[in-house]
Amino acid sequence: MATIAVSADQVPEQPKALTLFFRYLNRNKGLALGLLILLLLTLFTVIGLLVINPKHAYPLSAALKQPPSLKYPFGTDFFGRDLFAAMVVGMWQTAAIGLLAGGIGTFIGVVLGFSSAYFGGWVDSGVRTICQILTPIPVLLIQVVIAGSLDKRDVTILTMALIVVLLAWMGPTLVIRAQVLTMKERQFVAVAKLSGMSDFGIIFKEILPNLLPFIAAAFVGQVFAAVFASLYLAVLGLGPLREPLLGNIIWAAQSQGAFFNGWWWWPLEPAFGMILILGSLALINMGLDELANPRVRKSE
């Protein structure tokens, strides 16, 4: 039989990972738009922190009730805060609450979901029972009651994150549990068991890598929920009132009747910022859901 030699020049070159990533973004327009908005918000915050004086984000640091101008690009409010500095610091604080609460909630959900689905027995019964008891409870009501019972002087960014994450772990737990239940019946898991691999080896080397898109989507969803929760708690006046959280700026503008007094820029700027944050996270979450679900994943 004749042997056909193929030169190295004739072997098709595999696209690089970065090239494949941008090709996928070209197909998944929602994910691309969400990442672009998030990148612009990150640049706004990072560059802003380099050029502003953070003290200007707090009361009595600027002239009162000044409309947007060259000196004050976003104007000032009734309390003498430079709203440009307040928006920069508020973006950072809002992101800190979202990332902290989202990370903790996702980590707890992953641990409980894997333990429940893989080991089963009394572990699965206990986790399912707790989730069935807590799921019908309105999360907003619990968060409002807890935040309202605290002394406002004791409420900090960390406190807000912990309040938000109290019941936030249930969603990731149920999602990861359902995926692990399906994954552990796959053939490659059975082969790994027959080869003598330990349970933790199967979890970390076989199942976990295949669930990373689901975990990423769960994390983004948790960050979205945490940011939204911090917004409505702050708008209700239950956040750390001295801090320039975007929700606190809106609450202060509402309490001082900003629209009725003609200070339109005061509530509109933080509201627009929150729309951009939540919109970008929602688009990224939908894009990751598509990436994790092969039934709806777009192909080239």
LOKEVO-523879 format. One line per 5 residues: their letters; for each residue x negated, y, z of C-alpha. Coordinates in Angstrom, 2 decimals, padded with zeros to 5 digits, always signed. Example, Ala and Ser with C-alpha at 12.3 -4.5 7.8 and 13.67 -1.06 7.14 Angstrom:
2
as	-012.30 -004.50 +007.80  -013.67 -001.06 +007.14
END
This chain:
300
matia	+000.00 +000.00 +000.00  -001.24 +003.43 -000.84  -001.87 +005.85 +001.96  -000.79 +009.43 +001.40  -003.10 +011.93 +003.06
vsadq	-001.53 +015.16 +004.18  -003.87 +018.11 +004.53  -003.67 +020.40 +007.53  -002.49 +023.25 +005.31  +000.60 +021.26 +004.29
vpeqp	+001.77 +020.62 +007.87  +004.49 +023.16 +008.71  +003.47 +025.43 +011.56  +005.81 +025.38 +014.55  +007.21 +028.81 +015.49
kaltl	+005.86 +030.30 +018.69  +008.04 +030.49 +021.78  +008.34 +034.28 +021.51  +009.45 +033.98 +017.90  +012.12 +031.42 +018.84
ffryl	+013.25 +033.69 +021.67  +013.79 +036.67 +019.36  +015.52 +034.43 +016.81  +017.93 +033.31 +019.48  +018.57 +036.90 +020.58
nrnkg	+019.35 +037.73 +016.96  +022.08 +035.06 +017.05  +023.31 +035.84 +020.57  +024.12 +039.54 +020.22  +025.78 +039.79 +023.64
lalgl	+022.71 +038.52 +025.47  +020.44 +040.81 +023.43  +022.59 +043.87 +024.20  +022.76 +043.01 +027.90  +018.98 +042.57 +028.13
lilll	+018.42 +045.85 +026.26  +020.68 +047.81 +028.64  +019.03 +046.16 +031.65  +015.58 +047.01 +030.28  +016.57 +050.67 +029.81
ltlft	+017.97 +050.83 +033.35  +014.76 +049.27 +034.69  +012.64 +051.82 +032.81  +014.85 +054.64 +034.11  +014.36 +053.44 +037.68
vigll	+010.63 +052.66 +037.46  +009.68 +055.86 +035.63  +012.02 +057.86 +037.84  +010.38 +056.56 +041.01  +007.03 +057.74 +039.62
vinpk	+008.16 +061.30 +038.86  +010.63 +062.19 +041.61  +010.22 +062.97 +045.27  +012.41 +060.36 +047.06  +013.19 +062.92 +049.78
haypl	+015.23 +064.86 +047.21  +017.73 +061.99 +047.15  +018.85 +062.93 +050.67  +020.89 +065.92 +051.98  +019.54 +069.46 +052.30
saalk	+016.77 +068.95 +049.78  +018.14 +071.12 +046.94  +020.54 +073.95 +046.19  +024.20 +073.06 +046.70  +026.71 +072.22 +043.95
qppsl	+024.51 +073.08 +040.98  +025.68 +071.83 +037.55  +023.23 +069.92 +035.30  +020.36 +072.16 +034.18  +016.66 +072.02 +033.32
kypfg	+015.77 +072.26 +037.00  +018.37 +069.69 +038.06  +019.03 +067.38 +035.05  +021.91 +065.60 +036.83  +022.97 +068.55 +038.99
tdffg	+023.29 +068.58 +042.77  +026.13 +067.75 +045.15  +027.93 +069.34 +048.08  +025.30 +068.05 +050.52  +022.29 +069.45 +048.66
rdlfa	+021.04 +066.26 +047.05  +019.30 +066.25 +043.69  +021.52 +063.77 +041.85  +018.74 +062.71 +039.48  +016.64 +061.61 +042.46
amvvg	+019.73 +060.11 +044.11  +020.55 +058.09 +040.98  +017.00 +056.75 +040.73  +016.84 +055.73 +044.40  +020.43 +054.46 +044.28
mwqta	+019.68 +052.27 +041.25  +016.75 +050.73 +043.09  +018.79 +050.14 +046.26  +021.70 +048.65 +044.32  +019.31 +046.34 +042.45
aigll	+017.71 +045.30 +045.76  +021.10 +044.34 +047.22  +022.06 +042.43 +044.07  +018.79 +040.53 +043.74  +018.54 +039.70 +047.44
aggig	+022.15 +038.56 +047.83  +022.17 +036.81 +044.44  +018.91 +035.00 +045.19  +020.01 +033.81 +048.64  +023.45 +032.74 +047.41
tfigv	+022.03 +030.86 +044.44  +019.35 +029.13 +046.53  +021.92 +027.94 +049.09  +024.24 +026.82 +046.28  +021.48 +024.85 +044.54
vlgfs	+020.40 +023.09 +047.76  +023.96 +022.21 +048.78  +025.03 +021.30 +045.24  +022.12 +018.92 +044.69  +022.44 +017.37 +048.17
sayfg	+026.18 +016.87 +047.80  +026.18 +015.41 +044.29  +023.02 +013.31 +044.39  +023.18 +011.76 +047.85  +027.00 +011.62 +048.16
gwvds	+028.51 +010.02 +051.26  +029.07 +012.17 +054.32  +026.94 +014.97 +052.82  +029.24 +015.27 +049.82  +032.36 +015.01 +052.01
gvrti	+031.10 +017.73 +054.33  +030.14 +020.16 +051.56  +033.40 +019.60 +049.65  +035.47 +020.05 +052.82  +033.75 +023.31 +053.73
cqilt	+034.20 +024.66 +050.19  +037.88 +023.62 +050.12  +038.47 +025.42 +053.43  +036.60 +028.62 +052.53  +037.53 +028.98 +048.85
pipvl	+041.13 +030.21 +049.42  +039.93 +032.91 +051.85  +039.82 +036.33 +050.11  +036.15 +037.28 +050.04  +036.92 +041.00 +049.80
liqvv	+038.99 +040.91 +052.97  +036.25 +039.15 +054.96  +033.59 +041.57 +053.71  +035.72 +044.61 +054.54  +036.52 +043.31 +058.03
iagsl	+032.87 +042.53 +058.82  +031.50 +045.77 +057.34  +034.22 +047.80 +059.07  +033.43 +046.26 +062.46  +029.79 +047.33 +062.36
dkrdv	+028.43 +050.60 +063.66  +027.60 +052.74 +060.62  +024.20 +053.48 +062.13  +023.42 +049.76 +062.05  +024.34 +049.25 +058.39
tiltm	+021.27 +049.04 +056.15  +020.47 +047.75 +052.67  +019.57 +044.36 +054.20  +022.81 +044.31 +056.21  +024.81 +045.00 +053.04
alivv	+023.08 +042.13 +051.25  +023.80 +039.71 +054.11  +027.47 +040.77 +054.26  +027.82 +040.23 +050.52  +026.16 +036.78 +050.58
llawm	+028.29 +035.35 +053.42  +030.69 +033.50 +051.11  +028.79 +033.97 +047.85  +027.16 +030.54 +047.91  +030.36 +028.58 +047.27
gptlv	+030.54 +029.29 +043.53  +027.00 +028.09 +042.71  +027.47 +025.09 +045.02  +030.52 +023.83 +043.12  +029.01 +024.54 +039.70
iraqv	+025.69 +022.83 +040.45  +027.44 +019.90 +042.15  +029.56 +019.26 +039.05  +026.53 +019.39 +036.76  +024.42 +017.10 +038.96
ltmke	+027.27 +014.55 +039.14  +027.21 +014.40 +035.34  +023.43 +014.50 +035.02  +022.65 +011.71 +037.48  +024.63 +009.23 +035.35
rqfva	+022.43 +009.87 +032.32  +020.15 +007.14 +030.99  +016.89 +008.95 +031.73  +017.80 +009.10 +035.45  +018.48 +005.35 +035.48
vakls	+015.10 +004.75 +033.80  +013.38 +006.94 +036.38  +014.99 +004.95 +039.21  +013.91 +001.64 +037.65  +010.35 +002.93 +037.35
gmsdf	+010.24 +003.45 +041.11  +010.40 +007.24 +041.18  +011.57 +008.67 +044.50  +014.85 +010.57 +044.90  +013.08 +013.91 +045.31
giifk	+010.91 +013.12 +042.30  +014.01 +012.48 +040.20  +015.62 +015.70 +041.46  +012.63 +017.98 +040.86  +011.11 +016.34 +037.77
eilpn	+014.12 +014.96 +035.88  +017.37 +016.72 +036.84  +016.30 +020.22 +037.94  +014.48 +021.18 +034.69  +017.60 +020.28 +032.69
llpfi	+019.78 +022.47 +034.89  +017.65 +025.62 +034.76  +020.00 +027.37 +032.26  +022.97 +026.68 +034.58  +021.01 +027.92 +037.61
aaafv	+019.96 +031.07 +035.72  +023.58 +031.73 +034.73  +024.69 +031.15 +038.33  +022.03 +033.58 +039.58  +023.08 +036.33 +037.17
gqvfa	+026.72 +035.75 +038.13  +025.80 +036.05 +041.80  +023.87 +039.27 +041.19  +026.90 +040.67 +039.33  +029.20 +039.75 +042.23
avfas	+026.78 +041.20 +044.79  +026.41 +044.50 +042.93  +030.19 +044.75 +042.52  +030.74 +043.97 +046.21  +028.20 +046.58 +047.30
lylav	+029.99 +049.07 +045.05  +033.47 +048.61 +046.46  +032.26 +048.43 +050.06  +030.35 +051.69 +049.59  +033.28 +053.35 +047.79
lglgp	+035.43 +052.45 +050.80  +032.91 +054.18 +053.06  +031.64 +050.94 +054.61  +028.05 +051.11 +053.37  +024.95 +052.81 +054.80
lrepl	+026.35 +056.31 +054.36  +023.06 +058.16 +054.49  +021.54 +056.09 +051.68  +022.17 +057.26 +048.08  +023.78 +054.02 +046.90
lgnii	+025.80 +054.63 +043.75  +028.97 +053.64 +045.60  +028.13 +056.05 +048.43  +027.72 +058.92 +045.96  +031.16 +058.16 +044.51
waaqs	+032.67 +057.92 +048.02  +031.15 +061.28 +049.00  +032.40 +062.90 +045.78  +035.89 +061.53 +046.38  +035.95 +062.69 +050.01
qgaff	+034.97 +066.22 +048.98  +037.46 +066.42 +046.08  +034.74 +066.83 +043.45  +037.07 +066.75 +040.44  +039.52 +069.23 +041.94
ngwww	+036.69 +071.64 +042.73  +035.14 +071.40 +039.26  +032.09 +069.36 +040.25  +032.77 +066.81 +037.51  +029.15 +065.66 +037.18
wplep	+028.99 +064.42 +040.79  +031.27 +061.33 +040.50  +030.86 +060.72 +036.74  +027.11 +060.03 +036.78  +027.10 +057.23 +039.40
afgmi	+030.28 +055.76 +037.89  +028.60 +055.63 +034.46  +025.53 +054.05 +036.06  +027.62 +051.33 +037.69  +029.39 +050.63 +034.39
lilgs	+026.03 +050.14 +032.68  +024.72 +047.85 +035.44  +027.83 +045.68 +035.62  +028.24 +045.65 +031.83  +024.67 +044.50 +031.24
lalin	+024.94 +041.75 +033.87  +028.26 +040.58 +032.43  +026.80 +040.38 +028.90  +023.71 +038.51 +030.15  +025.89 +036.10 +032.12
mglde	+028.04 +035.33 +029.08  +024.93 +034.87 +026.96  +023.40 +032.45 +029.46  +026.67 +030.54 +029.67  +026.48 +030.04 +025.91
lanpr	+022.86 +028.92 +026.20  +023.72 +026.43 +028.95  +026.79 +025.01 +027.18  +025.81 +023.02 +024.06  +029.42 +022.95 +022.86
vrkse	+029.46 +026.69 +022.22  +025.74 +027.23 +021.58  +025.07 +028.91 +018.28  +022.63 +027.34 +015.88  +020.58 +028.89 +013.13
END
